[in-house]
Structures are given as C-alpha cells and as structure tokens.
Amino acid sequence: MDFNIANEIATSQYVWAILCILLGYYVIREMRKENKEHREHSRQREIDLMKHLDRSNESQEKMVITLEKLHDSLDSLEKRIDRIEQKMDKD
C-alpha cells in the first residue's frame, strides 16, 4: 500500500511542478548571489585599477619633469661647447 501512495505521488504533476518551481527559485537565488559577488569584485578591481592609474600618472609627470631638466642641461652644455669651439677657432 505504501508503494502505491509513493507511486501516485511520484507520478503526480503537482509534485513535479512544485519541484520545478523550487528548483527555479534556487537557481535564480544562486545566480543573483553570484552576480552580486561579481559586481563587488568588479568594483574593487576598478578601484585598484584607478589607484594604479593615478600612481602611473604621477610617475609619468615626474619623468616629464626630469626629462625637461635633462633637456635644459643638454642645451646648456651644448652652448658651452659652442662657445669653447668659437674661442678655439678664433685663436
């Protein structure tokens, strides 16, 4: 008799419909949870990338200043060499 009741429950469309609804609810809940975690991870990654970009920009600004100083020094050195050459040519 127990087998007949179990068989009727297993073949009932209502039971399968309820199981499908529960499974759908579980899948949707897990997808939302995973999506939330992904968004949090993406947000943190974006913050880290912006920090890195700021550091890179600062480094490039320092490099530009250094290159400008180097250019000025080379200009000055070139002028000094030109003056020395002019003096050598006059003598």
PyMOL commands that set and color helices and strands:
alter all, ss='L'
color gray80, all
select helices_A, chain A and resi 2-11+13-90
alter helices_A, ss='H'
color red, helices_A
deselect
rebuild
show_as cartoon
